[in-house]
């Protein structure tokens, strides 16, 4: 390296440390925030050593010299001034001559503000940051001072999201959408964006909107641990972070964390308590802001909306639009068309779950299907069968005998009919297969005290309660820790989630939707769907609970018998994986308020009888009549002195024939209308009974029956994966070196680097093309020809790719890991060479057997890069490098390819 190159290397680092991106001239992009261009072009084909640009406009130059040259000399300073005066026309500038001039020799640094009269060079200790130069220039550009973001410590998707966000804002966009897969670090990305915008722009207040209060507490923690700052200090020690938990916001708050429900309450001046009770406060019509909200409309500079796929901008839209000067950033893993439209279709990053699996950010899932007769086809309540009947409206429960045989469908299951036998059969099947069919590669110790952390999705609160009770019976538990509900009614949901995440004795959590989105439980290894899902975004969010990666030791701290988390299992007990799902089209306008049946009956009783109320009443009567039995219909007649069906018919007929005088208000006689509804208006017991029938009944069988139809992994999916893999191997056998060698089958060695290249290309082609998933797929299709791994070393061996390709190409009839037979084949290799190999040769080469079995062929040169002593011993033992390499190749052929050398 020349002295000039040494000096420039130091100067490059100074620029980088100050937040400038250092690039060669042909690498420059005008969208970069702060750039130092090497060899920047000047008039007359001169070149400045460094040309400084902020937001695409030149602001200064730096003249670099080698260390021996005095950077403060008149000659060097005059040369730098000449460069500042000779800016070519092709460059945009804030002013000419360029205002900031630097000289340096890699040891000393000098600076001149050329705008000043009698300006001169003064020694400085560091390169100014872009933000400092922006302030000196007085540039009226919101985002001009942003330093170039460094990739260190960031995932590629996070780096892309923040850099693209800043570019989007600089281009004039005021809304941006980040689509980041679950587990990709959405909140961390939001912390980084907030830190940079608060640090280097005039922004002073950020609102972080969360979907639920427990996610607000989670976000508050992340802002506290975020340290990717200029000096490594935690975010919340640099800026004030407050979660909205009372009726006041501290005046020094830089980041306010809240749900939109709580923010609306704050704007209205309502009292606020720090609990989760407001999570479900969904308005039935568009919210109306008070005349003088508690915060000014320009209070927030930036609003970050987490889980923004939720329809918070429907009836809540007025709250967001009130802060009309703020820029909006949406975070989601599952955008819907309305989300895209709300953010002006400005999706700045699209990091999907599939991409995150390929990158190793998340793990993939394997689907295990359980089918039972009742789940698939429904069942019947037989005449005389004892059932427990709950009246939903009153909560009254009584045991009765069924007065007739009544069939129920799978859709009615766990809604109006509960069959405990169906729940028990699903949970018993899971118990029986969890260690024999799921966690058997490598085999996990069958210890049910450390059952893999399991999350069960239930249909509703009552279903969740039933699952908890029956799970205790199935797993032989009497304590209240092993299986618990995490629902809104279960107590402190944040504490329950924390316990489920960290406690060894809490193994099964049952939830409806509370843990369906946003919640991070990394040790979770099994999801059981005991409810169906129609919404694709919700399904992806629910699946996302299982995708998080976790280190082996961290996993064993919670699940001591675990090996590692290479995938998670989705146990499908309802067919959720087998049908098309909908991306719901939300209507982006305020919702009309829908009154309850109880409110409707109260209003008609008081004589409020517009046409729409009569239509609603007739429709309700018809619906209830059709689902009621004869006993219930007769009871209504007894209470109302009228037939439900006939009453509905009279109302429909009066409306259709237009025989009713118009309804103006309740002060008018309205006798015709009052006469129509008098059977209900004049009989309170009839109204109450109608409410009971509308709410319905839950019939619980005692105990019920169910039979198992089938259980197992999807043969169709396994076939699809293996066929696609085999097509890939054949189609790319000439393009990828490792595939070419295996395809030719001539014993040519395949090295670690070749296998890593093939592994990466397989992942890029299809996220299912991992060694473990391919191995499992072949095991499903050919159980007698595939040996499952018994140790983690076998399961993780890179050479498994070789065996998989050979099996796919029908070069071998049995699929098993080279690790499992390496010792056996090493002894065979020794036996074949018993006349030629010495004890010393055997000793030194035996140390490399495991490496070759796991990572492929190697040479003495490659061994020397890791262990010089080992390489020297090999050469000494075999007499030369050539002979040692020949022995290594012969050993590889024996151990990995299982062929005689």
Secondary structure by P-SEA (a helix, b strand, c coil): ccaaaaaaaaaaaaaaaabbbbbccccccccccbbbbccccccccbbbcbbbbccccccbbbbbbccccccccaaaaaaaaaaaaccccccccccccccbbbbbcccbbbbbccccccbbbbbbcccccaaaaaaaaccccccccccccccccccaaaaaaaaaaaaaaaacccbbbbbccccccaaaaaaaaaaaaaccccccbbbbbbccaaaaaaaaaaaaacccccccccccccbbbbccccccccccccbbbbcaaaaaaaaacccccccccccccccccbbbbccccccccccccbbbbccccccccccccccccccccbbbbbbcccccaaaaaaacccccccccaaaaaaaccbbbbbbbbbbcccccbbbbbcccbbbbbbcccccbbbbbccccbbbbcccccccccccaaaaaaaaaaaaaccccccccccccccccccccbbbbbcccaaaaaaaaaaaaaaaccccccccccccccccaaaaaaaaaaccccccbbbbccccccccccccccbbbcccccccaaaaaaaaacccccccaaaaaacccccccccbbbbbcccccccbbbbccccccccccccccaaaaaaaaaaccccaaaaaaaaaaaaaaaaaccaaaaaaaaaaacccaaaaaaaaaaaaaaccccccccccccaaaaaaaaccccccaaaaaaaaaaabbbbbbccbbbbbbccccccaaaaaaaaaaaaaaaaaaccccaaaaaaaacccccccaaaaaaaaaaaaaacccccaaaaaaaaaaacccccccccccccccccaaaaaaaaaaaccccbbbbccccaaaaaaaaaaaacccccaaaaaaaaaaaaaaaccccccaaaaaaccaaaaaaaaaaaccaaaaaaaaaaaaaaccccccc
